[in-house]
Amino acid sequence: MFVHYARWYLGAAWILLLVLTSLATGLTSAWSVLLLALGAMVPPLIMFAFWPGGPPLTIAEVLHAVEEQQP
C-alpha cells in the first residue's frame, strides 16, 4: 500500500520540509518566496514525470482488451 502512495508522500514531505525550513529561517523577501515556490514545485514535478507508472500489462490483459474491441 505504501508503494502506491510513495510518490505523493515523498512530494508532500519535500514541500513540508522546505516550508518549515523557510519559516525557521524567517524568509521574508519576494525573491526568497519565489525561490521557495520553485524549490517546492520543481523537484516533485520532475519526480512525477520520471517515476515509472504501474506494472506493464500481461499478455492475457492485452488479449482480453483486443477481444473486447472486436465486434
C-alpha positions as a Markdown table, in Angstrom:
| # | Residue | x | y | z |
|---|---|---|---|---|
| 1 | Met | 0.0 | 0.0 | 0.0 |
| 2 | Phe | 2.8 | 2.4 | 0.8 |
| 3 | Val | 4.4 | 1.9 | -2.6 |
| 4 | His | 1.2 | 3.0 | -4.3 |
| 5 | Tyr | 1.3 | 6.4 | -2.5 |
| 6 | Ala | 5.1 | 6.7 | -2.2 |
| 7 | Arg | 5.3 | 9.5 | -4.8 |
| 8 | Trp | 2.7 | 11.6 | -3.0 |
| 9 | Tyr | 4.3 | 11.0 | 0.4 |
| 10 | Leu | 7.7 | 12.0 | -0.9 |
| 11 | Gly | 6.4 | 15.1 | -2.7 |
| 12 | Ala | 4.5 | 16.2 | 0.3 |
| 13 | Ala | 7.4 | 15.6 | 2.6 |
| 14 | Trp | 9.7 | 17.7 | 0.4 |
| 15 | Ile | 7.3 | 20.6 | 0.3 |
| 16 | Leu | 6.7 | 20.4 | 4.0 |
| 17 | Leu | 10.5 | 20.4 | 4.6 |
| 18 | Leu | 11.0 | 23.5 | 2.5 |
| 19 | Val | 8.1 | 25.4 | 4.1 |
| 20 | Leu | 9.3 | 24.5 | 7.7 |
| 21 | Thr | 12.9 | 25.5 | 6.8 |
| 22 | Ser | 11.7 | 28.8 | 5.4 |
| 23 | Leu | 9.6 | 29.5 | 8.5 |
| 24 | Ala | 12.5 | 28.6 | 10.8 |
| 25 | Thr | 14.9 | 30.9 | 8.9 |
| 26 | Gly | 12.4 | 33.7 | 8.6 |
| 27 | Leu | 12.4 | 34.2 | 4.8 |
| 28 | Thr | 10.5 | 37.5 | 4.1 |
| 29 | Ser | 11.8 | 38.9 | 0.8 |
| 30 | Ala | 9.9 | 38.4 | -2.5 |
| 31 | Trp | 13.0 | 36.6 | -4.0 |
| 32 | Ser | 13.0 | 34.2 | -1.1 |
| 33 | Val | 9.4 | 33.4 | -1.5 |
| 34 | Leu | 9.9 | 32.9 | -5.3 |
| 35 | Leu | 12.8 | 30.5 | -4.7 |
| 36 | Leu | 10.8 | 28.7 | -2.1 |
| 37 | Ala | 7.9 | 28.2 | -4.5 |
| 38 | Leu | 10.3 | 27.0 | -7.3 |
| 39 | Gly | 12.2 | 24.7 | -4.9 |
| 40 | Ala | 9.0 | 23.3 | -3.6 |
| 41 | Met | 7.4 | 22.6 | -7.0 |
| 42 | Val | 10.2 | 21.7 | -9.4 |
| 43 | Pro | 11.7 | 18.6 | -7.8 |
| 44 | Pro | 8.3 | 16.9 | -7.1 |
| 45 | Leu | 7.2 | 17.6 | -10.7 |
| 46 | Ile | 10.3 | 16.1 | -12.1 |
| 47 | Met | 9.9 | 13.1 | -9.8 |
| 48 | Phe | 6.3 | 12.6 | -11.0 |
| 49 | Ala | 7.4 | 12.9 | -14.6 |
| 50 | Phe | 10.1 | 10.3 | -14.5 |
| 51 | Trp | 8.7 | 7.9 | -11.9 |
| 52 | Pro | 7.5 | 4.7 | -13.6 |
| 53 | Gly | 3.8 | 4.1 | -13.8 |
| 54 | Gly | 2.1 | 0.9 | -12.9 |
| 55 | Pro | 3.3 | -2.5 | -13.9 |
| 56 | Pro | 3.2 | -3.4 | -17.6 |
| 57 | Leu | 0.2 | -5.3 | -19.0 |
| 58 | Thr | 0.3 | -9.0 | -19.1 |
| 59 | Ile | -0.3 | -10.9 | -22.3 |
| 60 | Ala | -3.7 | -12.1 | -21.0 |
| 61 | Glu | -4.8 | -8.5 | -20.4 |
| 62 | Val | -3.7 | -7.4 | -23.8 |
| 63 | Leu | -5.5 | -10.3 | -25.5 |
| 64 | His | -8.6 | -9.6 | -23.4 |
| 65 | Ala | -8.6 | -6.0 | -24.4 |
| 66 | Val | -8.3 | -6.9 | -28.1 |
| 67 | Glu | -11.2 | -9.4 | -27.9 |
| 68 | Glu | -13.4 | -6.7 | -26.3 |
| 69 | Gln | -12.7 | -4.3 | -29.2 |
| 70 | Gln | -13.6 | -6.7 | -31.9 |
| 71 | Pro | -17.3 | -6.7 | -33.0 |
